[in-house]
Amino acid sequence: MTNPPPEQPLEARCDHCRQNRPLFLYEPDHDMHLTGITCEWCARGRQPLLCARCWSVEKAREEADPGDPADNEAAAVFVQLVRNNHRHITRREADKAACDGIEAATRAAESGDAS
């Protein structure tokens, strides 16, 4: 029994340097697109196929990008919304616990088990 030959990487023209090399699909490595905040990398219609050298350059550029100040403001608003929601949920849980305690005390008083 023989092993199948290893898969050869896709070789084609790099979208950046235009040389024929093994290519990789460049995909942004961040979660900004989950927050509704767009960036240069997420807004592309098609992610480029890049050789290893160009992929590394693009990755370094993405990591070094400070971002658009408008995006930073939107991110700050998003963080504030999350904090407000957390405060609201905590307050609601505390109110429910207080109401449950009052209900238990009322039941105990009505059944004559007052302590």
DSSP file with accessible surface (Angstrom, degrees, kcal/mol):
  #  RESIDUE AA STRUCTURE BP1 BP2  ACC     N-H-->O    O-->H-N    N-H-->O    O-->H-N    TCO  KAPPA ALPHA  PHI   PSI    X-CA   Y-CA   Z-CA
    1    1 A M              0   0  238      0, 0.0     2,-0.3     0, 0.0     0, 0.0   0.000 360.0 360.0 360.0 130.2    0.0    0.0    0.0
    2    2 A T        -     0   0  130      1,-0.0     0, 0.0     0, 0.0     0, 0.0  -0.778 360.0-117.3-108.3 149.8    1.4    3.4   -1.0
    3    3 A N        -     0   0  148     -2,-0.3    -1,-0.0     1,-0.1     0, 0.0  -0.607  36.3-107.1 -79.5 145.0    0.8    6.7    0.5
    4    4 A P        -     0   0  108      0, 0.0    -1,-0.1     0, 0.0     3,-0.1  -0.335  44.4 -93.7 -67.7 152.0   -0.8    9.4   -1.7
    5    5 A P        -     0   0  111      0, 0.0     3,-0.1     0, 0.0     2,-0.0  -0.342  49.8 -97.1 -64.3 147.2    1.5   12.2   -2.9
    6    6 A P        -     0   0  106      0, 0.0     2,-0.2     0, 0.0    -3,-0.0  -0.337  44.8 -96.8 -64.8 150.3    1.5   15.3   -0.6
    7    7 A E        -     0   0  182     -3,-0.1     0, 0.0     1,-0.1     0, 0.0  -0.462  35.4-134.1 -66.9 133.5   -0.7   18.1   -1.8
    8    8 A Q        -     0   0  149     -2,-0.2     3,-0.1    -3,-0.1    -1,-0.1  -0.724  25.5-111.0 -87.3 138.2    1.1   20.8   -3.6
    9    9 A P        -     0   0   72      0, 0.0     2,-0.3     0, 0.0    15,-0.1  -0.340  41.9 -90.2 -66.3 154.2    0.4   24.4   -2.6
   10   10 A L        -     0   0  107     13,-0.3    13,-2.5    12,-0.0     2,-0.5  -0.471  43.5-160.6 -64.4 123.5   -1.5   26.6   -5.1
   11   11 A E  E     +A   22   0A 125     -2,-0.3     2,-0.3    11,-0.2     9,-0.1  -0.962  33.0 121.1-111.5 124.8    1.0   28.4   -7.3
   12   12 A A  E     -A   21   0A  36      9,-1.9     9,-2.3    -2,-0.5     2,-0.4  -0.900  66.7 -52.5-159.4-172.1   -0.2   31.4   -9.1
   13   13 A R  E     -A   20   0A 139     -2,-0.3     7,-0.2     7,-0.2    36,-0.1  -0.610  55.4-122.5 -81.3 124.8    0.4   35.1   -9.5
   14   14 A C     >  -     0   0    0      5,-2.3     4,-1.3    -2,-0.4    36,-0.2  -0.424  12.1-135.4 -64.1 135.8    0.6   37.0   -6.2
   15   15 A D  T  4 S+     0   0   41     34,-2.9    -1,-0.1     2,-0.1    35,-0.1   0.685 100.6  38.2 -67.5 -16.9   -2.0   39.9   -6.1
   16   16 A H  T  4 S+     0   0  118     33,-0.3    -1,-0.1     3,-0.1    34,-0.1   0.897 129.6  20.4 -99.6 -58.7    0.7   42.1   -4.6
   17   17 A C  T  4 S-     0   0   36      2,-0.1    -2,-0.1     1,-0.0     3,-0.1   0.550  90.1-134.4 -94.7  -6.6    4.1   41.5   -6.2
   18   18 A R     <  +     0   0  141     -4,-1.3     2,-0.3     1,-0.2    -3,-0.1   0.685  59.1 132.9  64.7  21.7    2.7   39.8   -9.3
   19   19 A Q        -     0   0   87     -7,-0.0    -5,-2.3    -6,-0.0     2,-0.6  -0.775  65.5-109.1-101.5 149.0    5.3   36.9   -9.1
   20   20 A N  E     +A   13   0A 104     -2,-0.3    -7,-0.2    -7,-0.2    -9,-0.1  -0.680  64.3 131.1 -77.3 116.5    4.3   33.2   -9.5
   21   21 A R  E     -A   12   0A  67     -9,-2.3    -9,-1.9    -2,-0.6     2,-0.1  -0.956  67.3 -69.5-153.4 167.2    4.7   31.7   -6.1
   22   22 A P  E     -A   11   0A  50      0, 0.0    30,-0.5     0, 0.0     2,-0.3  -0.472  62.6-146.7 -62.5 135.0    2.8   29.5   -3.6
   23   23 A L        -     0   0   14    -13,-2.5     2,-0.3    28,-0.2   -13,-0.3  -0.767  19.5-162.3-115.0 157.2   -0.1   31.6   -2.4
   24   24 A F  E     -B   50   0B 106     26,-2.6    26,-3.2    -2,-0.3     2,-0.5  -0.980  28.8-116.5-130.9 143.6   -2.1   32.1    0.7
   25   25 A L  E     -B   49   0B  84     -2,-0.3     2,-0.6    24,-0.2    24,-0.2  -0.686  32.5-135.0 -78.8 123.3   -5.5   33.8    1.1
   26   26 A Y        +     0   0    0     22,-2.8    -1,-0.0    -2,-0.5    29,-0.0  -0.712  29.4 175.6 -83.4 123.1   -5.0   36.8    3.3
   27   27 A E        -     0   0  127     -2,-0.6    15,-0.1    20,-0.1    14,-0.0  -0.997  35.7-107.7-126.1 134.0   -7.7   37.1    6.0
   28   28 A P        -     0   0   27      0, 0.0     2,-0.7     0, 0.0    31,-0.0  -0.279  22.2-142.2 -60.7 143.0   -7.6   39.8    8.7
   29   29 A D        +     0   0  117     30,-0.1     2,-0.3     2,-0.0    -2,-0.0  -0.578  66.4  81.4-108.1  65.0   -6.7   38.4   12.1
   30   30 A H  S    S-     0   0   42     -2,-0.7     3,-0.3     0, 0.0     0, 0.0  -0.970  72.4-127.3-156.7 167.8   -9.0   40.5   14.3
   31   31 A D  S >> S+     0   0  114     -2,-0.3     3,-1.2     1,-0.2     4,-0.6   0.108  71.2 113.3-108.3  21.1  -12.6   40.6   15.5
   32   32 A M  G >4>S+     0   0   65      1,-0.3     5,-1.3     2,-0.2     3,-1.2   0.859  71.2  62.5 -62.9 -32.9  -13.5   44.2   14.6
   33   33 A H  G >45S+     0   0   99     -3,-0.3     3,-0.7     1,-0.3    -1,-0.3   0.766  96.0  61.1 -66.8 -19.3  -15.9   43.0   11.9
   34   34 A L  G <45S+     0   0  126     -3,-1.2    -1,-0.3     1,-0.2    -2,-0.2   0.747 100.7  53.6 -75.9 -22.9  -18.0   41.3   14.7
   35   35 A T  G <<5S-     0   0   48     -3,-1.2    -1,-0.2    -4,-0.6    -2,-0.2   0.472 116.6-110.4 -90.9  -1.5  -18.6   44.7   16.4
   36   36 A G  T < 5S+     0   0   65     -3,-0.7     2,-0.6    -4,-0.4    -3,-0.2   0.506  79.7 128.0  85.0   3.0  -19.9   46.3   13.2
   37   37 A I      < -     0   0   13     -5,-1.3    -1,-0.3    37,-0.0     2,-0.2  -0.832  49.3-148.2 -94.7 123.9  -16.9   48.5   12.9
   38   38 A T        -     0   0   94     -2,-0.6     2,-0.3    -3,-0.1    33,-0.0  -0.607  15.9-175.6 -92.9 154.6  -15.3   48.3    9.5
   39   39 A C     >  -     0   0   24     -2,-0.2     4,-2.1    28,-0.1     5,-0.2  -0.848  44.6 -91.1-136.0 175.5  -11.7   48.5    8.6
   40   40 A E  T  4 S+     0   0   89     -2,-0.3     4,-0.4     1,-0.2    -1,-0.0   0.884 124.7  46.0 -57.0 -38.3   -9.6   48.6    5.5
   41   41 A W  T >4 S+     0   0    5      1,-0.2     3,-0.6     2,-0.2    -1,-0.2   0.888 115.4  43.2 -78.5 -37.0   -9.1   44.8    5.6
   42   42 A C  T 34 S+     0   0   36      1,-0.2    -1,-0.2   -15,-0.1    -2,-0.2   0.751 107.4  61.5 -78.7 -23.9  -12.7   43.8    6.3
   43   43 A A  T 3< S+     0   0   69     -4,-2.1    -1,-0.2     3,-0.0    -2,-0.2   0.544  77.6 113.6 -82.3  -6.4  -14.1   46.3    3.8
   44   44 A R    <   -     0   0   64     -3,-0.6     3,-0.2    -4,-0.4    -5,-0.0  -0.389  65.7-140.6 -65.9 142.1  -12.4   44.7    0.8
   45   45 A G  S    S+     0   0   90      1,-0.3     2,-0.4    -2,-0.1    -1,-0.1   0.859  90.6  14.1 -69.1 -34.1  -14.6   43.0   -1.7
   46   46 A R  S    S-     0   0  159     -3,-0.0    -1,-0.3     0, 0.0    -3,-0.0  -0.984  80.4-125.3-144.5 128.4  -12.2   40.1   -2.1
   47   47 A Q        -     0   0   33     -2,-0.4   -20,-0.1    -3,-0.2     2,-0.0  -0.528  39.9-111.6 -72.1 139.9   -9.3   39.2    0.2
   48   48 A P        -     0   0   20      0, 0.0   -22,-2.8     0, 0.0     2,-0.6  -0.330  12.6-125.6 -75.7 153.4   -6.0   39.0   -1.9
   49   49 A L  E     -B   25   0B  50    -24,-0.2   -34,-2.9   -36,-0.1     2,-0.3  -0.883  41.5-177.4 -92.2 121.3   -4.0   35.9   -2.6
   50   50 A L  E     -B   24   0B   5    -26,-3.2   -26,-2.6    -2,-0.6     2,-0.0  -0.931  27.4-121.0-127.4 148.2   -0.5   36.6   -1.4
   51   51 A C     >  -     0   0    1     -2,-0.3     4,-3.0   -28,-0.2     5,-0.2  -0.278  45.9 -95.4 -74.1 169.9    2.9   34.9   -1.4
   52   52 A A  H  > S+     0   0   55    -30,-0.5     4,-2.2     1,-0.2     5,-0.2   0.897 124.7  49.1 -58.0 -41.3    4.5   34.3    2.0
   53   53 A R  H  > S+     0   0  133      2,-0.2     4,-1.9     1,-0.2    -1,-0.2   0.952 115.3  42.2 -65.4 -48.1    6.6   37.5    1.8
   54   54 A C  H  > S+     0   0    7      1,-0.2     4,-2.6     2,-0.2    -2,-0.2   0.870 111.8  56.3 -68.0 -34.0    3.7   39.7    0.8
   55   55 A W  H  X S+     0   0   86     -4,-3.0     4,-2.5     1,-0.2    -1,-0.2   0.932 107.7  48.7 -61.8 -43.4    1.4   38.0    3.4
   56   56 A S  H  X S+     0   0   68     -4,-2.2     4,-2.4    -5,-0.2    -2,-0.2   0.898 111.1  49.8 -64.1 -39.5    4.0   38.9    6.1
   57   57 A V  H  X S+     0   0   83     -4,-1.9     4,-2.3     2,-0.2    -1,-0.2   0.932 112.1  47.4 -64.5 -44.6    4.2   42.5    5.0
   58   58 A E  H  X S+     0   0   16     -4,-2.6     4,-2.5     2,-0.2    -2,-0.2   0.915 111.6  51.0 -63.8 -41.2    0.4   42.8    5.0
   59   59 A K  H  X S+     0   0   28     -4,-2.5     4,-2.5     1,-0.2    -1,-0.2   0.929 110.8  48.2 -62.3 -45.3    0.2   41.2    8.4
   60   60 A A  H  X S+     0   0   54     -4,-2.4     4,-1.8     1,-0.2    -1,-0.2   0.901 111.5  50.5 -63.1 -39.9    2.8   43.6    9.8
   61   61 A R  H  X S+     0   0  106     -4,-2.3     4,-0.9     2,-0.2    -2,-0.2   0.915 110.8  49.0 -65.4 -40.6    0.9   46.5    8.3
   62   62 A E  H >< S+     0   0   19     -4,-2.5     3,-0.6     1,-0.2    -2,-0.2   0.927 112.3  48.0 -64.2 -43.6   -2.4   45.4    9.8
   63   63 A E  H 3< S+     0   0  136     -4,-2.5    -1,-0.2     1,-0.2    -2,-0.2   0.826 113.4  47.8 -67.5 -30.2   -0.8   44.9   13.2
   64   64 A A  H 3< S+     0   0   79     -4,-1.8    -1,-0.2    -5,-0.2    -2,-0.2   0.600  84.0 111.1 -86.8  -9.9    0.8   48.4   13.1
   65   65 A D    <<  -     0   0   70     -4,-0.9     3,-0.1    -3,-0.6    -3,-0.0  -0.486  54.8-158.5 -70.9 120.8   -2.3   50.2   12.0
   66   66 A P        -     0   0  107      0, 0.0    -1,-0.2     0, 0.0    -4,-0.0   0.675  40.8-126.4 -73.1 -14.2   -3.5   52.5   14.7
   67   67 A G        -     0   0   28      4,-0.0   -28,-0.1     5,-0.0     3,-0.0  -0.037  32.6 -56.5  90.0 162.7   -7.0   52.5   13.2
   68   68 A D     >  -     0   0   86      1,-0.1     4,-2.2    -3,-0.1     3,-0.5  -0.600  43.2-131.4 -77.1 133.1   -9.3   55.3   12.2
   69   69 A P  H  > S+     0   0   82      0, 0.0     4,-2.2     0, 0.0     5,-0.2   0.872 109.8  56.4 -55.7 -34.2  -10.0   57.7   15.0
   70   70 A A  H  > S+     0   0   53      1,-0.2     4,-2.3     2,-0.2     5,-0.1   0.901 106.6  49.6 -64.4 -38.0  -13.7   57.5   14.1
   71   71 A D  H  > S+     0   0   35     -3,-0.5     4,-2.7     2,-0.2    -1,-0.2   0.888 108.4  53.2 -66.1 -38.4  -13.5   53.7   14.6
   72   72 A N  H  X S+     0   0   88     -4,-2.2     4,-2.1     2,-0.2    -2,-0.2   0.893 109.3  48.8 -63.9 -38.4  -11.8   54.2   17.9
   73   73 A E  H  X S+     0   0  138     -4,-2.2     4,-2.2     2,-0.2    -2,-0.2   0.914 111.4  49.5 -65.4 -41.6  -14.7   56.5   19.0
   74   74 A A  H  X S+     0   0   43     -4,-2.3     4,-2.4     1,-0.2    -2,-0.2   0.902 110.2  51.0 -64.5 -38.6  -17.2   53.9   17.8
   75   75 A A  H  X S+     0   0   28     -4,-2.7     4,-2.6     2,-0.2    -1,-0.2   0.904 108.7  51.7 -64.9 -38.8  -15.3   51.2   19.7
   76   76 A A  H  X S+     0   0   61     -4,-2.1     4,-2.3     2,-0.2    -2,-0.2   0.908 110.0  49.0 -64.5 -39.7  -15.4   53.4   22.9
   77   77 A V  H  X S+     0   0   87     -4,-2.2     4,-2.5     2,-0.2    -2,-0.2   0.921 110.4  51.6 -64.2 -42.3  -19.2   53.8   22.4
   78   78 A F  H  X S+     0   0   92     -4,-2.4     4,-2.3     1,-0.2    -2,-0.2   0.933 109.7  48.9 -60.1 -45.2  -19.5   50.0   22.0
   79   79 A V  H  X S+     0   0   62     -4,-2.6     4,-2.4     1,-0.2    -1,-0.2   0.916 110.5  51.2 -62.1 -41.8  -17.6   49.4   25.2
   80   80 A Q  H  X S+     0   0   84     -4,-2.3     4,-2.6     1,-0.2    -1,-0.2   0.910 108.7  51.4 -63.1 -40.2  -19.7   51.9   27.1
   81   81 A L  H  X S+     0   0   92     -4,-2.5     4,-2.5     2,-0.2    -1,-0.2   0.915 109.5  50.0 -62.2 -41.4  -22.9   50.2   25.9
   82   82 A V  H  X S+     0   0   74     -4,-2.3     4,-2.4     2,-0.2    -2,-0.2   0.930 111.4  48.6 -63.8 -43.1  -21.6   46.8   27.1
   83   83 A R  H  X S+     0   0  144     -4,-2.4     4,-2.5     1,-0.2    -2,-0.2   0.919 111.6  49.3 -63.2 -43.3  -20.8   48.3   30.5
   84   84 A N  H  X S+     0   0   62     -4,-2.6     4,-2.4     1,-0.2    -1,-0.2   0.909 110.8  50.1 -63.0 -41.1  -24.2   49.9   30.8
   85   85 A N  H  X S+     0   0   99     -4,-2.5     4,-2.6     2,-0.2    -1,-0.2   0.907 110.0  50.8 -63.3 -40.4  -25.9   46.6   29.8
   86   86 A H  H  X S+     0   0  126     -4,-2.4     4,-2.6     2,-0.2    -2,-0.2   0.926 110.7  48.8 -63.2 -43.6  -23.8   44.8   32.5
   87   87 A R  H  X S+     0   0  121     -4,-2.5     4,-2.6     1,-0.2    -2,-0.2   0.916 111.8  49.8 -61.0 -42.7  -24.9   47.3   35.1
   88   88 A H  H  X S+     0   0  100     -4,-2.4     4,-2.5     2,-0.2    -2,-0.2   0.925 111.7  47.5 -63.7 -44.2  -28.5   47.0   34.1
   89   89 A I  H  X S+     0   0   65     -4,-2.6     4,-2.5     2,-0.2    -2,-0.2   0.920 112.3  49.9 -64.5 -42.7  -28.4   43.2   34.3
   90   90 A T  H  X S+     0   0   66     -4,-2.6     4,-2.2     1,-0.2    -2,-0.2   0.930 112.3  47.4 -61.9 -44.1  -26.7   43.3   37.7
   91   91 A R  H  X S+     0   0  145     -4,-2.6     4,-2.6     2,-0.2    -2,-0.2   0.917 111.4  51.0 -63.4 -41.8  -29.3   45.7   39.0
   92   92 A R  H  X S+     0   0  138     -4,-2.5     4,-2.4     1,-0.2    -2,-0.2   0.914 110.3  49.2 -63.6 -41.1  -32.1   43.6   37.6
   93   93 A E  H  X S+     0   0  122     -4,-2.5     4,-2.4     2,-0.2    -1,-0.2   0.902 111.3  49.6 -65.9 -38.6  -30.7   40.4   39.3
   94   94 A A  H  X S+     0   0   58     -4,-2.2     4,-2.4     2,-0.2    -2,-0.2   0.919 111.1  49.3 -65.9 -41.9  -30.4   42.2   42.6
   95   95 A D  H  X S+     0   0   95     -4,-2.6     4,-2.5     2,-0.2    -2,-0.2   0.912 111.2  49.7 -62.9 -40.9  -34.0   43.5   42.4
   96   96 A K  H  X S+     0   0  127     -4,-2.4     4,-2.7     2,-0.2    -2,-0.2   0.923 110.0  50.6 -65.0 -41.5  -35.2   40.0   41.6
   97   97 A A  H  X S+     0   0   63     -4,-2.4     4,-2.2     2,-0.2    -2,-0.2   0.912 111.3  48.7 -62.9 -41.0  -33.2   38.5   44.5
   98   98 A A  H  X S+     0   0   57     -4,-2.4     4,-2.4     2,-0.2    -2,-0.2   0.929 112.5  47.7 -64.4 -44.1  -34.8   41.2   46.8
   99   99 A C  H  X S+     0   0   79     -4,-2.5     4,-2.7     1,-0.2    -2,-0.2   0.901 110.6  51.7 -64.6 -39.2  -38.3   40.4   45.5
  100  100 A D  H  X S+     0   0   70     -4,-2.7     4,-2.4     2,-0.2    -1,-0.2   0.899 110.2  49.7 -63.8 -39.2  -37.8   36.7   45.9
  101  101 A G  H  X S+     0   0   41     -4,-2.2     4,-2.5     2,-0.2    -2,-0.2   0.913 111.3  48.1 -65.0 -42.7  -36.7   37.3   49.6
  102  102 A I  H  X S+     0   0  111     -4,-2.4     4,-2.6     2,-0.2    -2,-0.2   0.920 111.8  50.5 -63.1 -42.5  -39.7   39.5   50.3
  103  103 A E  H  X S+     0   0   89     -4,-2.7     4,-2.5     2,-0.2    -2,-0.2   0.932 111.3  47.7 -62.3 -43.8  -42.0   36.8   48.7
  104  104 A A  H  X S+     0   0   58     -4,-2.4     4,-2.4     1,-0.2    -1,-0.2   0.914 112.9  48.4 -64.7 -41.8  -40.4   34.0   50.8
  105  105 A A  H  X S+     0   0   61     -4,-2.5     4,-2.4     2,-0.2    -1,-0.2   0.899 111.3  50.8 -65.7 -38.9  -40.7   36.1   54.0
  106  106 A T  H  X S+     0   0   63     -4,-2.6     4,-2.6     2,-0.2    -2,-0.2   0.928 111.0  47.9 -64.4 -45.5  -44.4   36.9   53.2
  107  107 A R  H  X S+     0   0  150     -4,-2.5     4,-1.9     1,-0.2     6,-0.2   0.911 112.3  49.5 -60.4 -43.3  -45.2   33.2   52.6
  108  108 A A  H  <>S+     0   0   35     -4,-2.4     5,-2.4     1,-0.2     4,-0.5   0.905 112.6  47.5 -63.6 -40.8  -43.4   32.3   55.9
  109  109 A A  H ><5S+     0   0   61     -4,-2.4     3,-0.7     1,-0.2     5,-0.3   0.896 112.2  49.4 -67.9 -39.2  -45.4   35.0   57.7
  110  110 A E  H 3<5S+     0   0  156     -4,-2.6    -1,-0.2     1,-0.2    -2,-0.2   0.826 110.2  50.2 -71.3 -29.4  -48.7   33.9   56.2
  111  111 A S  T 3<5S-     0   0   73     -4,-1.9    -1,-0.2    -5,-0.2    -2,-0.2   0.513 117.7-112.1 -87.2  -2.8  -48.1   30.3   57.1
  112  112 A G  T < 5S+     0   0   60     -3,-0.7    -3,-0.2    -4,-0.5    -2,-0.1   0.616  84.7 119.5  86.6  13.8  -47.3   31.2   60.7
  113  113 A D      < +     0   0  113     -5,-2.4    -4,-0.2    -6,-0.2    -5,-0.1   0.025  34.9 152.6 -97.9  29.0  -43.6   30.2   60.5
  114  114 A A              0   0   79     -6,-0.3    -8,-0.0    -5,-0.3    -9,-0.0  -0.344 360.0 360.0 -63.1 136.4  -42.4   33.8   61.3
  115  115 A S              0   0  170     -2,-0.0    -1,-0.1     0, 0.0    -2,-0.0  -0.823 360.0 360.0-107.2 360.0  -39.0   33.7   63.0
